Amino acid sequence: MLTLPEVEALARSAHAGQTDKAGRPYAEHLRAVAQGVRDRGGDADQIAAAWLHDAVEDDALSEAWLAAADLSDRTKAVVSAVTKRTGETPQAYAARILATPGALLVKEADLAHNADPARLAALDEPTRIRLTEKYARMRALLGLTHQPS
């Protein structure tokens, strides 16, 4: 099995050169989500999934890679659950997350970092408003009614 440092290195390499909407290195988001999972009491499978949570969705790694990777079945299931599919409704996406043990914690940490006011402040106003509303809708679909931390 890949160790957490190996998963981190792999995720950083897979997303090398990518930036977020504010132009920051994408690895900063991955690190923040992994730390958010750790801070929320997540286990090693969930922390590994946090490092990889956008890898398939962003085409940094393929679904075939994930299926063959030397990761636990649980880590693979969580990564798959939090990977949005083309044309998928938010309701279907949320239902898959809720049905997958361990996935909600990873998505909660992802949404918390995405909705961080300091991170959103770097965006233009229309994008900031659109994303704030999008993240709030997803939190509601997932039953995450408390404020992100």
Secondary structure in CASP SS format (residue, H / E / C, confidence):
PFRMAT SS
TARGET T0000
AUTHOR 0000-0000-0000
METHOD secondary structure of the structure
MODEL  1
M C 1.00
L C 1.00
T C 1.00
L H 1.00
P H 1.00
E H 1.00
V H 1.00
E H 1.00
A H 1.00
L H 1.00
A H 1.00
R H 1.00
S H 1.00
A H 1.00
H C 1.00
A C 1.00
G C 1.00
Q C 1.00
T E 1.00
D C 1.00
K C 1.00
A C 1.00
G C 1.00
R C 1.00
P E 1.00
Y H 1.00
A H 1.00
E H 1.00
H H 1.00
L H 1.00
R H 1.00
A H 1.00
V H 1.00
A H 1.00
Q H 1.00
G H 1.00
V H 1.00
R H 1.00
D H 1.00
R C 1.00
G C 1.00
G C 1.00
D C 1.00
A H 1.00
D H 1.00
Q H 1.00
I H 1.00
A H 1.00
A H 1.00
A H 1.00
W H 1.00
L H 1.00
H C 1.00
D C 1.00
A C 1.00
V C 1.00
E C 1.00
D C 1.00
D C 1.00
A C 1.00
L C 1.00
S C 1.00
E H 1.00
A H 1.00
W H 1.00
L H 1.00
A H 1.00
A H 1.00
A C 1.00
D C 1.00
L C 1.00
S C 1.00
D H 1.00
R H 1.00
T H 1.00
K H 1.00
A H 1.00
V H 1.00
V H 1.00
S H 1.00
A H 1.00
V H 1.00
T C 1.00
K C 1.00
R C 1.00
T C 1.00
G C 1.00
E C 1.00
T C 1.00
P H 1.00
Q H 1.00
A H 1.00
Y H 1.00
A H 1.00
A H 1.00
R H 1.00
I H 1.00
L H 1.00
A H 1.00
T C 1.00
P C 1.00
G C 1.00
A H 1.00
L H 1.00
L H 1.00
V H 1.00
K H 1.00
E H 1.00
A H 1.00
D H 1.00
L H 1.00
A H 1.00
H H 1.00
N H 1.00
A C 1.00
D C 1.00
P H 1.00
A H 1.00
R H 1.00
L H 1.00
A C 1.00
A C 1.00
L C 1.00
D C 1.00
E H 1.00
P H 1.00
T H 1.00
R H 1.00
I H 1.00
R H 1.00
L H 1.00
T H 1.00
E H 1.00
K H 1.00
Y H 1.00
A H 1.00
R H 1.00
M H 1.00
R H 1.00
A H 1.00
L H 1.00
L C 1.00
G C 1.00
L C 1.00
T C 1.00
H C 1.00
Q C 1.00
P C 1.00
S C 1.00
END
